[in-house]
């Protein structure tokens, strides 16, 4: 893959229906159409999906702006989180979700579908109604069609290109969030204290 | 506070999905905050023994009542990256945890019903009386059922249960045989929509539903998922049960391990960075493009 002055979007995770695999596929081609770069690190559990992405990998093999890495690679995942500008999480179903929280810690702006734990961790820069502008940290879309995804990606790429200082500000706002076990630990202790025999 | 976690996974020794990370990460945070935490796990043949320090026999002859007999078990103790874990090893012809896998056997429901029973029997016989038992997912859904229908009458009247659901998709099902094996018996009592009877299949007992009905508190892994599970189809049929027990149901967001995932200390990235020096993140972008797997094309 070439080192270029283009926004780098990544996807890290399992490739299956639950993770919104059809939108992952569309995101690759939409990123290329918008002259961005795309890195995918993921493994498919179903043979059909695996075959599909192997085919895509062959098809895109000579394109210097995209790389599909099919399989697990813990070490590479750290590097991608650190190196990418944005991470997409277009899940159909996501009880909590970890990749968006890791992305935020590494200053990689999350572009997520508004389901499950993604709703509680990512707040849309332009449209969030519950957080002040200085508390927002990413981009959220709600529907499962291509256009919903494109609209969120385009806003992220647009900010990266046209207002880099503001993009950096969004990155910093995301990095300021604490999604460690600190607060959940406190929450569970409150629950334990509520139910225990005193 | 004294907390015992009963779970089918704990990272990194037993990790199939996110559950293992939560059991480990939460336990460590609770200890950091000054609590005593012990973790009870099955002693799988295929777990990562290289992540256990100081594995030794802790309780030699644990006889777990099972159907009209008992199953002889040995309980081992060891430390997994600082967390004290107890591993239950049953000696029976069923080889419940010697299958070369964690899940995916035809009798998974029986294997984990046994594990749930054995974990409680171990607490009872070893004199452990935690303030809170925290169990997770369908595999340990029968723990609160067994505690409040049996074990509270034979010495465990002060224990309370917090039950966390990581994934509503897998709920654990069984028939009358589960009641006979665990000693719960009384099918006419448990096959009741207010207890364990599945909300769709009247001939099936639902372990996860049992966990919800009998636990003192129920959580899932984010506040919005708690709402979704109760109000939409991602509760996979348990929405109404959650609605009935809404007063004791809440979403608590999982955490991530900032010892592993932290760009200030990450040993896998060439240039460490934080909010103060974003230009160093840009260095990593160049390294990503040039890294061996990616540079090839």
Interface residues (C-beta under 8 A of the other chain):
Chain A: X1 X2 X3 X4 X8 X37 X39 X61 X62 X63 X64 X67 X69 X73 X74 X75 X76 X78 X79 X80 X81 X82 X83 X84 X85 X93 X94 X95 X96 X97 X98 X101 X102 X105 X106 X107 X115 X116 X117 X118 X119 X120 X121 X168 X171 X172 X175 X176 X179 X180 X181 X182 X183 X184 X185 X186 X187 X188 X189 X191 X192 X193 X194 X195 X196 X197
Chain B: X1 X3 X18 X21 X25 X26 X28 X29 X30 X32 X33 X35 X131 X132 X134 X158 X160 X161 X162 X166 X167 X168 X216 X217 X219 X220 X221 X222 X223 X224 X225 X228 X234 X250 X251 X252 X253 X254 X255 X256 X257 X258 X261 X262 X263 X266 X268 X269 X270 X273 X274 X275 X278 X281 X284 X285 X286 X287 X288 X289 X290 X291 X293 X294 X295 X297
